[in-house]
Amino acid sequence: MNPGKPHDTNRSIRRTKRIFKLHFISLIREKGYKNVTVTDIVERADYNRSTFYLYFKDKEDLTEELVSEILEELHYSFHVPFEDIEDIKYNRILPSSNTFFQHLYNYKNFYSLLTIEDTIPGLQQSFLGKMKEIFDAISYIDNENEEIQIKHFNTYKMYGSYGVLLEWIKGGYRQSPDEIAENLLEIFKTNTSSFRFK
């Protein structure tokens, strides 16, 4: 018995499923979610229908796995740079170490689906839900080393970040992941005591 065979089989399964997902994303961008059929997916991926149904029950099953998988990776990518740090200082965060923005860039074809009209049903809500999950786990500390207890503070930070990310995606990722990370870090570090109208 070849001990490497199960591993090779798993790798082959992951590769095949990944191909289906990549072509599915491309088809949604081209035709809109409602117009994409299983036939479209298998023809574009150059597989037969029986191979598709070996891994997915239907288009909706593929959709659910795709969204869940990528958003779980988004969640993981946010925490990776800070795993062994208790208090995270903004001025010690290097934009280049921020795997969260690199993840968004690596999956830019998927996240561009947030900007089209006929997209995956509930995608924006799922993305916002994952962002809320990330931000709800954060406690912000003020200059006196006290936790900020202002109601809706985390919600404000979350939606502000979401707005910046959405503009980045809509703009075609013109800024690099490092640049957008640095931009958001500067926003988070900036404390203002007043404002004026331009």
N, CA, C and O of each residue as an XYZ file, in Angstrom:
792
protein
N       0.848     -1.203      0.000
C       0.000      0.000      0.000
C       0.875      1.242      0.000
O       1.848      1.334      0.749
N       0.523      2.176     -0.836
C       1.286      3.424     -0.939
C       0.779      4.414      0.103
O      -0.358      4.872     -0.007
N       1.591      4.765      1.123
C       1.110      5.658      2.187
C       0.827      7.077      1.697
O       0.138      7.847      2.367
N       1.356      7.415      0.535
C       1.126      8.771      0.025
C      -0.170      8.922     -0.738
O      -0.583     10.038     -1.055
N      -0.809      7.814     -1.033
C      -1.986      7.867     -1.905
C      -3.165      8.661     -1.330
O      -3.727      9.489     -2.047
N      -3.567      8.447     -0.060
C      -4.686      9.244      0.471
C      -4.417     10.743      0.398
O      -5.306     11.533      0.080
N      -3.176     11.121      0.698
C      -2.808     12.545      0.640
C      -2.939     13.070     -0.791
O      -3.458     14.162     -1.024
N      -2.450     12.257     -1.753
C      -2.549     12.643     -3.159
C      -4.006     12.768     -3.586
O      -4.371     13.669     -4.342
N      -4.836     11.841     -3.085
C      -6.268     11.882     -3.416
C      -6.911     13.144     -2.860
O      -7.678     13.810     -3.555
N      -6.604     13.474     -1.614
C      -7.154     14.693     -1.004
C      -6.712     15.930     -1.769
O      -7.493     16.858     -1.980
N      -5.457     15.932     -2.180
C      -4.941     17.074     -2.934
C      -5.676     17.208     -4.266
O      -6.003     18.312     -4.701
N      -5.930     16.061     -4.907
C      -6.644     16.053     -6.184
C      -8.077     16.564     -6.010
O      -8.580     17.315     -6.845
N      -8.724     16.152     -4.925
C     -10.089     16.627     -4.632
C     -10.101     18.131     -4.425
O     -10.946     18.832     -4.981
N      -9.162     18.628     -3.625
C      -9.092     20.079     -3.360
C      -8.849     20.856     -4.651
O      -9.446     21.908     -4.878
N      -7.962     20.324     -5.494
C      -7.650     20.998     -6.754
C      -8.881     21.056     -7.658
O      -9.181     22.093     -8.248
N      -9.590     19.924     -7.757
C     -10.778     19.883     -8.610
C     -11.851     20.842     -8.103
O     -12.455     21.575     -8.885
N     -12.081     20.832     -6.814
C     -13.090     21.735     -6.233
C     -12.682     23.190     -6.430
O     -13.523     24.048     -6.700
N     -11.386     23.462     -6.294
C     -10.896     24.831     -6.480
C     -11.135     25.301     -7.915
O     -11.490     26.457     -8.144
N     -10.938     24.405     -8.872
C     -11.169     24.755    -10.282
C     -12.636     25.101    -10.511
O     -12.945     26.089    -11.177
N     -13.540     24.294     -9.963
C     -14.967     24.593    -10.083
C     -15.280     25.979     -9.494
O     -16.017     26.763    -10.092
N     -14.709     26.267     -8.317
C     -14.994     27.533     -7.635
C     -14.460     28.727     -8.412
O     -15.138     29.746     -8.535
N     -13.256     28.604     -8.932
C     -12.661     29.712     -9.694
C     -13.487     30.033    -10.933
O     -13.725     31.200    -11.242
N     -13.920     28.996    -11.639
C     -14.721     29.229    -12.850
C     -16.119     29.729    -12.499
O     -16.706     30.518    -13.239
N     -16.641     29.276    -11.389
C     -17.944     29.766    -10.912
C     -17.883     31.266    -10.653
O     -18.775     32.004    -11.070
N     -16.844     31.718     -9.974
C     -16.669     33.151     -9.704
C     -16.602     33.942    -11.009
O     -17.250     34.980    -11.144
N     -15.818     33.451    -11.967
C     -15.689     34.133    -13.262
C     -17.029     34.235    -13.974
O     -17.353     35.266    -14.563
N     -17.802     33.162    -13.916
C     -19.109     33.149    -14.577
C     -20.084     34.124    -13.926
O     -20.861     34.778    -14.621
N     -20.050     34.229    -12.600
C     -20.922     35.190    -11.909
C     -20.563     36.602    -12.336
O     -21.445     37.426    -12.577
N     -19.269     36.883    -12.431
C     -18.820     38.222    -12.860
C     -19.287     38.531    -14.286
O     -19.586     39.680    -14.609
N     -19.346     37.516    -15.123
C     -19.724     37.708    -16.525
C     -21.235     37.760    -16.729
O     -21.742     38.620    -17.449
N     -21.957     36.825    -16.087
C     -23.368     36.606    -16.411
C     -24.332     36.975    -15.299
O     -25.533     37.100    -15.535
N     -23.816     37.153    -14.081
C     -24.696     37.330    -12.930
C     -25.034     35.980    -12.326
O     -25.116     34.977    -13.035
N     -25.229     35.956    -11.030
C     -25.439     34.693    -10.312
C     -26.639     33.908    -10.830
O     -26.545     32.699    -11.042
N     -27.760     34.584    -11.034
C     -29.000     33.892    -11.411
C     -28.862     33.163    -12.749
O     -29.517     32.145    -12.973
N     -28.021     33.676    -13.626
C     -27.917     33.111    -14.972
C     -26.901     31.977    -15.095
O     -26.813     31.332    -16.140
N     -26.137     31.734    -14.036
C     -25.122     30.676    -14.091
C     -25.769     29.333    -13.773
O     -26.476     29.202    -12.774
N     -25.530     28.344    -14.615
C     -26.063     26.994    -14.397
C     -24.913     26.019    -14.124
O     -23.745     26.333    -14.356
N     -25.266     24.846    -13.634
C     -24.262     23.799    -13.427
C     -23.604     23.444    -14.765
O     -22.401     23.189    -14.821
N     -24.389     23.428    -15.827
C     -23.845     23.156    -17.162
C     -22.764     24.166    -17.525
O     -21.706     23.803    -18.038
N     -23.045     25.440    -17.253
C     -22.044     26.486    -17.506
C     -20.745     26.196    -16.752
O     -19.647     26.317    -17.296
N     -20.901     25.814    -15.500
C     -19.732     25.603    -14.633
C     -18.893     24.432    -15.136
O     -17.672     24.545    -15.247
N     -19.541     23.309    -15.439
C     -18.770     22.123    -15.856
C     -18.144     22.323    -17.234
O     -17.047     21.832    -17.501
N     -18.847     23.046    -18.107
C     -18.282     23.300    -19.436
C     -17.067     24.218    -19.336
O     -16.055     23.990    -19.997
N     -17.170     25.252    -18.511
C     -16.051     26.189    -18.351
C     -14.867     25.503    -17.662
O     -13.713     25.756    -18.005
N     -15.158     24.642    -16.697
C     -14.098     23.950    -15.957
C     -13.540     22.755    -16.728
O     -12.508     22.195    -16.358
N     -14.237     22.365    -17.815
C     -13.831     21.227    -18.639
C     -13.880     19.910    -17.860
O     -12.989     19.067    -17.962
N     -14.950     19.768    -17.083
C     -15.230     18.508    -16.393
C     -16.632     18.062    -16.798
O     -17.377     18.826    -17.412
N     -16.992     16.829    -16.455
C     -18.361     16.383    -16.741
C     -19.254     16.598    -15.511
O     -18.767     16.852    -14.410
N     -20.542     16.492    -15.721
C     -21.507     16.754    -14.647
C     -21.348     15.770    -13.486
O     -21.534     16.142    -12.327
N     -21.010     14.530    -13.790
C     -20.883     13.540    -12.727
C     -19.751     13.907    -11.764
O     -19.842     13.637    -10.566
N     -18.691     14.520    -12.286
C     -17.599     14.967    -11.411
C     -18.087     16.095    -10.505
O     -17.774     16.119     -9.315
N     -18.849     17.021    -11.065
C     -19.411     18.112    -10.259
C     -20.263     17.546     -9.123
O     -20.111     17.938     -7.966
N     -21.164     16.617     -9.466
C     -22.096     16.085     -8.467
C     -21.416     15.130     -7.474
O     -22.013     14.742     -6.469
N     -20.206     14.768     -7.757
C     -19.420     13.992     -6.810
C     -19.051     14.838     -5.589
O     -18.887     14.324     -4.482
N     -18.925     16.164     -5.825
C     -18.473     17.059     -4.768
C     -19.544     18.047     -4.275
O     -19.478     18.525     -3.142
N     -20.512     18.343     -5.118
C     -21.535     19.329     -4.763
C     -22.922     18.819     -5.142
O     -23.101     18.175     -6.176
N     -23.914     19.121     -4.276
C     -25.286     18.708     -4.571
C     -25.870     19.527     -5.716
O     -26.580     19.003     -6.574
N     -25.557     20.829     -5.714
C     -26.103     21.736     -6.712
C     -25.316     23.046     -6.657
O     -24.330     23.156     -5.928
N     -25.753     24.021     -7.425
C     -25.077     25.320     -7.467
C     -25.071     25.981     -6.089
O     -24.090     26.613     -5.698
N     -26.175     25.827     -5.360
C     -26.298     26.446     -4.042
C     -25.308     25.839     -3.044
O     -24.764     26.540     -2.191
N     -25.084     24.539     -3.160
C     -24.123     23.856     -2.284
C     -22.702     24.364     -2.562
O     -21.930     24.606     -1.635
N     -22.374     24.519     -3.828
C     -21.083     25.093     -4.219
C     -20.939     26.508     -3.668
O     -19.887     26.879     -3.148
N     -22.003     27.287     -3.788
C     -22.000     28.667     -3.306
C     -21.734     28.730     -1.805
O     -20.907     29.515     -1.341
N     -22.443     27.895     -1.056
C     -22.309     27.894      0.396
C     -20.884     27.542      0.826
O     -20.318     28.182      1.713
N     -20.315     26.526      0.193
C     -18.950     26.119      0.543
C     -17.941     27.204      0.170
O     -17.015     27.486      0.930
N     -18.124     27.806     -0.996
C     -17.222     28.865     -1.462
C     -17.197     30.033     -0.492
O     -16.126     30.468     -0.068
N     -18.375     30.546     -0.138
C     -18.463     31.719      0.740
C     -17.930     31.393      2.130
O     -17.151     32.158      2.697
N     -18.349     30.268      2.671
C     -17.919     29.872      4.007
C     -16.403     29.713      4.074
O     -15.767     30.184      5.017
N     -15.834     29.058      3.090
C     -14.393     28.788      3.060
C     -13.584     30.077      3.008
O     -12.626     30.239      3.765
N     -13.959     30.991      2.125
C     -13.173     32.219      1.959
C     -13.348     33.151      3.155
O     -12.382     33.779      3.589
N     -14.559     33.252      3.693
C     -14.761     34.138      4.842
C     -14.107     33.593      6.103
O     -13.678     34.370      6.956
N     -14.023     32.279      6.238
C     -13.278     31.710      7.369
C     -11.790     32.032      7.243
O     -11.116     32.306      8.236
N     -11.293     31.994      6.019
C      -9.889     32.348      5.795
C      -9.668     33.841      6.065
O      -8.614     34.232      6.566
N     -10.654     34.666      5.735
C     -10.578     36.101      6.042
C     -10.420     36.306      7.548
O      -9.570     37.074      7.997
N     -11.250     35.609      8.316
C     -11.214     35.705      9.773
C      -9.845     35.283     10.305
O      -9.259     35.950     11.157
N      -9.350     34.163      9.784
C      -8.043     33.652     10.202
C      -6.932     34.640      9.854
O      -6.033     34.880     10.659
N      -6.999     35.212      8.646
C      -5.939     36.121      8.184
C      -5.849     37.383      9.042
O      -4.779     37.978      9.162
N      -6.969     37.791      9.638
C      -6.957     38.980     10.497
C      -6.146     38.730     11.767
O      -5.422     39.608     12.235
N      -6.276     37.522     12.317
C      -5.663     37.219     13.610
C      -4.211     36.759     13.539
O      -3.473     36.884     14.517
N      -3.796     36.228     12.391
C      -2.461     35.623     12.277
C      -1.320     36.523     12.775
O      -0.478     36.046     13.536
N      -1.257     37.812     12.376
C      -0.099     38.615     12.798
C      -0.071     38.907     14.304
O       0.964     39.314     14.832
N      -1.191     38.704     14.994
C      -1.299     39.138     16.390
C      -1.468     37.974     17.371
O      -1.848     38.183     18.523
N      -1.189     36.756     16.918
C      -1.477     35.565     17.720
C      -0.834     35.580     19.105
O      -1.455     35.160     20.081
N       0.397     36.056     19.194
C       1.127     35.989     20.465
C       1.299     37.362     21.124
O       2.180     37.547     21.964
N       0.451     38.318     20.737
C       0.562     39.674     21.285
C      -0.686     39.991     22.091
O      -1.802     39.826     21.598
N      -0.508     40.446     23.328
C      -1.667     40.745     24.181
C      -2.229     42.133     23.867
O      -3.406     42.261     23.529
N      -1.404     43.167     23.976
C      -1.817     44.527     23.641
C      -1.136     44.944     22.347
O       0.091     45.015     22.276
N      -1.928     45.216     21.339
C      -1.392     45.507     20.006
C      -1.303     47.022     19.816
O      -2.324     47.709     19.824
N      -0.108     47.534     19.649
C       0.118     48.968     19.463
C       0.090     49.287     17.966
O       0.788     48.660     17.169
N      -0.731     50.278     17.604
C      -0.834     50.646     16.190
C       0.520     50.987     15.589
O       0.830     50.590     14.466
N       1.337     51.737     16.357
C       2.608     52.205     15.792
C       3.649     51.096     15.661
O       4.735     51.322     15.127
N       3.322     49.908     16.143
C       4.236     48.775     15.983
C       3.765     47.790     14.915
O       4.425     46.787     14.645
N       2.622     48.089     14.315
C       2.111     47.213     13.260
C       2.741     47.627     11.930
O       2.659     48.788     11.529
N       3.354     46.688     11.267
C       3.908     46.947      9.944
C       2.841     46.617      8.899
O       2.299     45.512      8.914
N       2.525     47.557      7.983
C       1.527     47.254      6.956
C       1.829     45.959      6.198
O       0.916     45.223      5.826
N       3.114     45.688      5.974
C       3.505     44.489      5.215
C       3.202     43.193      5.960
O       3.179     42.117      5.363
N       2.968     43.301      7.279
C       2.680     42.088      8.063
C       1.184     41.804      8.135
O       0.761     40.824      8.747
N       0.388     42.662      7.509
C      -1.052     42.528      7.662
C      -1.629     41.570      6.625
O      -1.934     41.965      5.499
N      -1.773     40.320      7.013
C      -2.247     39.273      6.105
C      -3.713     39.452      5.715
O      -4.167     38.881      4.723
N      -4.452     40.241      6.490
C      -5.868     40.506      6.201
C      -6.024     41.163      4.830
O      -6.842     40.727      4.020
N      -5.248     42.200      4.573
C      -5.347     42.927      3.305
C      -4.768     42.112      2.152
O      -5.243     42.194      1.019
N      -3.743     41.331      2.453
C      -3.181     40.462      1.425
C      -4.200     39.398      1.022
O      -4.298     39.033     -0.149
N      -4.959     38.902      2.008
C      -6.018     37.936      1.703
C      -7.060     38.565      0.767
O      -7.446     37.955     -0.231
N      -7.506     39.764      1.084
C      -8.500     40.443      0.248
C      -7.995     40.632     -1.176
O      -8.754     40.518     -2.138
N      -6.705     40.923     -1.296
C      -6.099     41.109     -2.622
C      -5.977     39.769     -3.345
O      -6.264     39.680     -4.539
N      -5.556     38.731     -2.631
C      -5.391     37.414     -3.255
C      -6.710     36.871     -3.800
O      -6.732     36.147     -4.795
N      -7.809     37.233     -3.135
C      -9.130     36.766     -3.554
C      -9.946     37.904     -4.165
O     -11.160     37.986     -3.978
N      -9.259     38.778     -4.897
C      -9.937     39.979     -5.405
C     -11.079     39.647     -6.370
O     -12.065     40.383     -6.418
N     -10.973     38.561     -7.137
C     -12.071     38.194     -8.033
C     -13.323     37.841     -7.235
O     -14.437     38.198     -7.619
N     -13.128     37.140     -6.125
C     -14.273     36.811     -5.269
C     -14.856     38.072     -4.632
O     -16.066     38.292     -4.697
N     -14.015     38.899     -4.020
C     -14.526     40.083     -3.318
C     -15.091     41.138     -4.266
O     -15.880     41.984     -3.845
N     -14.699     41.099     -5.533
C     -15.302     42.022     -6.506
C     -16.781     41.699     -6.707
O     -17.531     42.528     -7.222
N     -17.209     40.495     -6.303
C     -18.631     40.134     -6.388
C     -19.482     41.007     -5.465
O     -20.695     41.108     -5.647
N     -18.842     41.641     -4.472
C     -19.575     42.555     -3.587
C     -20.062     43.791     -4.336
O     -20.959     44.491     -3.866
N     -19.478     44.059     -5.489
C     -19.766     45.318     -6.195
C     -20.721     45.151     -7.375
O     -21.058     46.135     -8.033
N     -21.167     43.907     -7.656
C     -22.059     43.721     -8.796
C     -23.495     43.491     -8.327
O     -23.739     43.044     -7.206
N     -24.436     43.809     -9.216
C     -25.851     43.777     -8.833
C     -26.369     42.350     -8.647
O     -26.930     42.026     -7.600
N     -26.185     41.503     -9.648
C     -26.681     40.122     -9.562
C     -25.561     39.237     -9.017
O     -24.907     38.500     -9.755
N     -25.363     39.331     -7.722
C     -24.280     38.603     -7.080
C     -24.824     37.442     -6.256
O     -26.025     37.172     -6.269
N     -23.950     36.770     -5.552
C     -24.361     35.676     -4.673
C     -25.355     36.212     -3.639
O     -25.046     37.185     -2.951
N     -26.524     35.614     -3.512
C     -27.510     36.101     -2.535
C     -26.936     36.119     -1.116
O     -26.373     35.129     -0.647
N     -27.089     37.256     -0.448
C     -26.644     37.377      0.938
C     -25.144     37.554      1.116
O     -24.649     37.501      2.242
N     -24.405     37.764      0.019
C     -22.945     37.870      0.141
C     -22.525     39.062      0.994
O     -21.665     38.941      1.867
N     -23.139     40.211      0.735
C     -22.770     41.405      1.506
C     -23.070     41.209      2.993
O     -22.268     41.587      3.847
N     -24.225     40.619      3.298
C     -24.588     40.374      4.694
C     -23.616     39.386      5.349
O     -23.249     39.546      6.513
N     -23.207     38.370      4.593
C     -22.251     37.390      5.124
C     -20.905     38.043      5.393
O     -20.270     37.773      6.412
N     -20.474     38.896      4.483
C     -19.198     39.595      4.652
C     -19.254     40.538      5.854
O     -18.339     40.568      6.677
N     -20.337     41.303      5.943
C     -20.507     42.206      7.086
C     -20.603     41.423      8.394
O     -20.076     41.849      9.421
N     -21.279     40.277      8.347
C     -21.385     39.439      9.544
C     -20.025     38.969     10.013
O     -19.759     38.935     11.215
N     -19.150     38.603      9.068
C     -17.803     38.168      9.424
C     -16.981     39.344      9.952
O     -16.201     39.185     10.891
N     -17.152     40.514      9.356
C     -16.472     41.722      9.849
C     -16.918     42.041     11.270
O     -16.100     42.393     12.121
N     -18.226     41.916     11.525
C     -18.758     42.181     12.865
C     -18.175     41.188     13.876
O     -17.818     41.564     14.993
N     -18.084     39.925     13.474
C     -17.508     38.902     14.335
C     -16.058     39.260     14.700
O     -15.642     39.103     15.848
N     -15.308     39.737     13.716
C     -13.910     40.132     13.945
C     -13.838     41.309     14.900
O     -13.073     41.285     15.864
N     -14.641     42.350     14.635
C     -14.560     43.575     15.433
C     -15.156     43.418     16.824
O     -14.724     44.085     17.764
N     -16.151     42.536     16.961
C     -16.742     42.314     18.287
C     -15.746     41.677     19.253
O     -15.920     41.750     20.470
N     -14.713     41.059     18.712
C     -13.699     40.413     19.555
C     -12.570     41.374     19.947
O     -11.613     40.979     20.613
N     -12.692     42.638     19.527
C     -11.642     43.628     19.786
C     -12.083     44.570     20.906
O     -13.229     45.017     20.942
N     -11.160     44.863     21.813
C     -11.371     45.920     22.811
C     -10.396     47.042     22.501
O      -9.192     46.816     22.379
N     -10.919     48.247     22.377
C     -10.055     49.401     22.088
C      -9.614     50.059     23.389
O     -10.398     50.205     24.327
N      -8.342     50.453     23.427
C      -7.736     51.022     24.628
C      -7.391     52.475     24.382
O      -6.819     52.811     23.345
N      -7.735     53.348     25.329
C      -7.432     54.777     25.164
C      -6.023     55.105     25.663
O      -5.271     54.214     26.058
N      -5.678     56.388     25.640
C      -4.324     56.819     26.026
C      -4.023     56.572     27.498
O      -2.855     56.529     27.885
N      -5.046     56.411     28.319
C      -4.853     56.128     29.749
C      -4.852     54.620     30.027
O      -4.931     54.184     31.176
N      -4.761     53.835     28.945
C      -4.738     52.380     29.048
C      -6.046     51.806     29.604
O      -6.059     50.745     30.228
N      -7.137     52.526     29.366
C      -8.462     52.069     29.779
C      -9.248     51.621     28.552
O      -9.094     52.170     27.461
N     -10.088     50.618     28.750
C     -10.912     50.144     27.641
C     -11.991     51.168     27.306
O     -12.685     51.659     28.196
N     -12.131     51.487     26.023
C     -13.141     52.446     25.586
C     -14.522     51.780     25.645
O     -14.754     50.742     25.024
N     -15.423     52.396     26.398
C     -16.738     51.789     26.648
C     -17.877     52.526     25.940
O     -19.047     52.325     26.267
N     -17.535     53.376     24.973
C     -18.569     54.151     24.285
C     -19.463     53.214     23.466
O     -18.976     52.383     22.700
N     -20.770     53.364     23.642
C     -21.716     52.523     22.917
C     -21.562     52.752     21.405
O     -21.394     53.888     20.961
N     -21.618     51.690     20.635
C     -21.524     51.699     19.171
C     -20.120     52.008     18.649
O     -19.937     52.174     17.443
N     -19.126     52.089     19.540
C     -17.771     52.432     19.097
C     -17.237     51.378     18.119
O     -16.695     51.717     17.067
N     -17.394     50.099     18.476
C     -16.919     49.028     17.593
C     -17.691     48.997     16.274
O     -17.126     48.722     15.216
N     -18.992     49.284     16.356
C     -19.814     49.320     15.138
C     -19.324     50.413     14.202
O     -19.232     50.214     12.990
N     -19.013     51.566     14.773
C     -18.494     52.693     14.004
C     -17.181     52.317     13.322
O     -16.988     52.604     12.140
N     -16.280     51.675     14.065
C     -14.989     51.258     13.517
C     -15.182     50.221     12.410
O     -14.507     50.256     11.381
N     -16.120     49.294     12.643
C     -16.344     48.217     11.689
C     -16.900     48.743     10.370
O     -16.395     48.406      9.299
N     -17.952     49.578     10.452
C     -18.543     50.097      9.225
C     -17.609     51.059      8.508
O     -17.610     51.121      7.279
N     -16.812     51.810      9.262
C     -15.821     52.687      8.643
C     -14.797     51.878      7.863
O     -14.450     52.222      6.733
N     -14.322     50.810      8.468
C     -13.352     49.931      7.801
C     -13.981     49.275      6.571
O     -13.355     49.172      5.516
N     -15.221     48.839      6.729
C     -15.923     48.210      5.601
C     -16.040     49.195      4.430
O     -15.851     48.815      3.275
N     -16.350     50.448      4.731
C     -16.468     51.469      3.682
C     -15.156     51.674      2.941
O     -15.141     51.781      1.715
N     -14.060     51.730      3.677
C     -12.742     51.889      3.058
C     -12.424     50.680      2.174
O     -11.948     50.833      1.050
N     -12.690     49.480      2.693
C     -12.415     48.265      1.924
C     -13.262     48.200      0.654
O     -12.775     47.800     -0.404
N     -14.530     48.595      0.764
C     -15.421     48.550     -0.392
C     -14.961     49.530     -1.471
O     -15.009     49.215     -2.660
N     -14.510     50.730     -1.052
C     -13.984     51.698     -2.014
C     -12.736     51.155     -2.691
O     -12.536     51.352     -3.890
N     -11.900     50.474     -1.925
C     -10.692     49.856     -2.484
C     -11.058     48.811     -3.530
O     -10.465     48.765     -4.608
N     -12.035     47.975     -3.204
C     -12.473     46.933     -4.138
C     -13.107     47.554     -5.380
O     -12.789     47.164     -6.504
N     -14.004     48.522     -5.179
C     -14.672     49.177     -6.303
C     -13.674     49.890     -7.206
O     -13.871     49.969     -8.419
N     -12.611     50.404     -6.616
C     -11.587     51.120     -7.384
C     -10.614     50.200     -8.092
O      -9.641     50.663     -8.687
N     -10.865     48.907     -8.035
C     -10.007     47.966     -8.740
C      -8.676     47.705     -8.070
O      -7.693     47.377     -8.735
N      -8.642     47.853     -6.735
C      -7.430     47.558     -5.957
C      -6.229     48.364     -6.469
O      -5.125     47.837     -6.600
N      -6.466     49.651     -6.755
C      -5.362     50.473     -7.277
C      -4.236     50.607     -6.257
O      -3.062     50.610     -6.625
N      -4.593     50.719     -4.969
C      -3.560     50.723     -3.930
C      -3.133     49.289     -3.638
O      -3.928     48.356     -3.759
N      -1.890     49.126     -3.258
C      -1.411     47.795     -2.884
C      -1.976     47.429     -1.513
O      -2.443     48.309     -0.790
N      -1.942     46.143     -1.140
C      -2.375     45.756      0.208
C      -1.620     46.520      1.299
O      -2.215     46.915      2.301
N      -0.310     46.731      1.108
C       0.476     47.482      2.096
C      -0.009     48.921      2.219
O      -0.089     49.464      3.321
N      -0.335     49.539      1.077
C      -0.769     50.941      1.078
C      -2.124     51.108      1.758
O      -2.318     52.044      2.533
N      -3.058     50.208      1.474
C      -4.383     50.331      2.095
C      -4.301     50.010      3.579
O      -5.017     50.607      4.383
N      -3.425     49.061      3.952
C      -3.223     48.748      5.369
C      -2.651     49.963      6.091
O      -3.093     50.300      7.190
N      -1.673     50.618      5.481
C      -1.061     51.803      6.094
C      -2.074     52.935      6.223
O      -2.097     53.650      7.225
N      -2.908     53.089      5.203
C      -3.938     54.116      5.214
C      -4.919     53.922      6.367
O      -5.239     54.872      7.080
N      -5.395     52.687      6.547
C      -6.334     52.405      7.641
C      -5.661     52.521      9.007
O      -6.280     52.968      9.972
N      -4.401     52.120      9.085
C      -3.667     52.264     10.348
C      -3.566     53.730     10.750
O      -3.725     54.067     11.923
N      -3.303     54.606      9.775
C      -3.217     56.042     10.057
C      -4.564     56.581     10.541
O      -4.622     57.409     11.450
N      -5.644     56.101      9.924
C      -6.989     56.517     10.347
C      -7.240     56.087     11.790
O      -7.730     56.876     12.598
N      -6.904     54.839     12.113
C      -7.147     54.309     13.461
C      -6.276     55.002     14.508
O      -6.679     55.126     15.664
N      -5.084     55.453     14.109
C      -4.177     56.103     15.060
C      -4.555     57.556     15.319
O      -4.163     58.130     16.335
N      -5.314     58.151     14.404
C      -5.590     59.586     14.477
C      -6.696     59.884     15.486
O      -7.808     59.369     15.373
N      -6.383     60.708     16.459
C      -7.389     61.182     17.420
C      -7.692     62.650     17.127
O      -6.778     63.466     17.013
N      -8.957     62.977     17.008
C      -9.345     64.367     16.752
C     -10.235     64.851     17.883
O     -11.051     64.097     18.414
N     -10.068     66.124     18.247
C     -10.850     66.678     19.347
C     -11.931     67.636     18.862
O     -12.785     68.057     19.643
N     -11.900     67.983     17.576
C     -12.910     68.898     17.024
C     -12.980     68.693     15.528
O     -12.208     67.921     14.958
N     -13.925     69.399     14.885
C     -13.988     69.331     13.435
C     -14.480     70.657     12.898
O     -15.047     71.465     13.634
N     -14.262     70.882     11.609
C     -14.772     72.084     10.946
C     -15.274     71.708      9.559
O     -14.861     70.700      8.985
N     -16.181     72.544      9.024
C     -16.664     72.329      7.669
C     -15.703     72.970      6.674
O     -15.184     74.058      6.922
N     -15.468     72.307      5.564
C     -14.551     72.842      4.555
C     -15.212     73.991      3.812
O     -14.604     74.580      2.918
